């Protein structure tokens, strides 16, 4: 495996992990909710944004 393929795989893995973590935070907030705190949802939103960005970066790097 060359260096670029390794970077693509790492970016894709981190993107998936960030998307999964953001989804878990939101799901736990809905299931065990009752809190009106904004902070967990802000963290989840940032994780999802970072995850999508990393997935897009991996897709663009994989095309080359």
PECOR-V906076 format. One record per residue. N is the residue number from 1. PHI is phi in radians with two decimals (* if undefined). PSI is psi in whole degrees, -180 to 180 (* if undefined). Layout:
BEGIN
N:PHI:PSI  N:PHI:PSI
END
This chain:
BEGIN
1:*:131  2:-1.45:174  3:-1.17:-38  4:-1.18:-40  5:-1.12:-36  6:-1.15:-42  7:-1.12:-39  8:-1.10:-45  9:-1.12:-40  10:-1.16:-44  11:-1.10:-41  12:-1.15:-42  13:-1.10:-47  14:-1.14:-36  15:-1.11:-44  16:-1.11:-40  17:-1.13:-43  18:-1.14:-41  19:-1.11:-43  20:-1.11:-43  21:-1.14:-41  22:-1.10:-40  23:-1.15:-40  24:-1.13:-41  25:-1.07:-44  26:-1.18:-44  27:-1.09:-43  28:-1.13:-35  29:-1.13:-38  30:-1.28:-41  31:-1.27:-51  32:-1.80:26  33:-1.10:-144  34:1.71:-13  35:-1.63:143  36:-1.82:15  37:-1.16:137  38:-1.50:-24  39:-1.02:-47  40:-1.07:-36  41:-1.28:-31  42:-1.18:-41  43:-1.12:-43  44:-1.09:-42  45:-1.11:-42  46:-1.12:-41  47:-1.09:-41  48:-1.16:-42  49:-1.10:-45  50:-1.12:-42  51:-1.08:-44  52:-1.14:-41  53:-1.08:-43  54:-1.16:-38  55:-1.14:-41  56:-1.13:-42  57:-1.06:-43  58:-1.12:-39  59:-1.16:-40  60:-1.21:-42  61:-1.18:-30  62:-1.28:-26  63:-1.20:-29  64:-1.29:*
END
